[in-house]
C-alpha cells in the first residue's frame, strides 16, 4: 500500500487533467484509495483489459471497476456496469448494446463514495 505522500509525489508528474482529478478524488475516499494507488503509478504499469476477459470474470448485474482502459476485443453478453478510467469507442458501443452501463471512475466516486458492491479488476 502506497502512502498518500508517495501518491502526491507521483501525482506531480501527471499531465492529464482528468487523470489528476480522478487520483485526487479517489485518494480522498478510503474505499477508493486502491484506485488512486494504481492510477498514480508509472504509465508502463497501466492496465488495459479486453471485453472478453471482463465477460469471463463478471457476473450478471455486477459493478466492475477497471483502473485503466477497456478495449473492444471480444464480445460481452451480460448486463453489467463497467467503471473505468477510459473506454475505446468500440468497447463502449458493445457494452451499451449488451444493455450494460459505462461510467468513468470520477462519476462512480460521486455516485457511490463508499464503493458499495464494487469489484476492482487489476
Secondary structure, 3 states (H helix, E strand, C coil): CCCHHHHHHHHCCCCCHHHHHHHHHHHHCHHHHHHHHHHCCCHHHCEEEEHHHHHHHCCCCCEEEEEEEEECCCCCCCCCEEEEEEECHHHHHHHHHCCCEEEEHHHHHHHCCCCCCEEEEC
